[in-house]
């Protein structure tokens, strides 16, 4: 299964989602690989801080190489997670085409939603050619007590993509663990752990059987 974590806007938590989901999959006993396609190398930086060598990660910030390698690698791993670059470019188009599932992290901000529109259009174009590509918004940095978080949910429901039932809260744990090469599963924030476990379980429940046939 190939999961891409994409959005055009930086700072929405793509890498945070990618590495935490990878750690959850690894802890469940599955073989997982992260492909860092962002030239900023945020996932690589996270791995550089990690003491354990339990989550494999490679850098492929080139569309041609990604296209050649990703499907081959997906045969060697149970799950491949592509940490996307913050651009709507050839690299993003290749990531979309390769994916069984695309997660679009969106923060409670009008800027995040507006930026997502371009990526949604690219996904719809790809789905018109290949309807087996699945995609869903993942609300990140959520705070149910704020009006903007509530409004973000309502606005996203107007888009043609599904929205994950699971939401990731606005928690310091996500930032603190990233700087230390950890996941929230290895941290002391119970709520963050529960959110990540819920996300993993929801993906399994809805899409575990997916496998791209090319």
JOWO-V464118 format. One record per run of one state. SS is the DSSP state (helix for helix, strand for strand, loop for the rest). FROM is the first residue (numbers start at 1). LEN is the number of residues. Records with the same first field share a line. If there is no record, write none. Layout:
SS: FROM-LEN ; FROM-LEN
This chain:
loop: 1-1 ; 6-8 ; 28-4 ; 37-5 ; 50-6 ; 60-3 ; 75-4 ; 84-6 ; 99-2 ; 108-2 ; 130-4 ; 141-1 ; 143-4 ; 157-5 ; 164-5 ; 170-2 ; 179-5 ; 187-3 ; 208-7
strand: 2-4 ; 32-5 ; 56-4 ; 79-5 ; 101-7 ; 134-7 ; 142-1 ; 162-2 ; 169-1
helix: 14-14 ; 42-8 ; 63-12 ; 90-9 ; 110-20 ; 147-10 ; 172-7 ; 184-3 ; 190-18
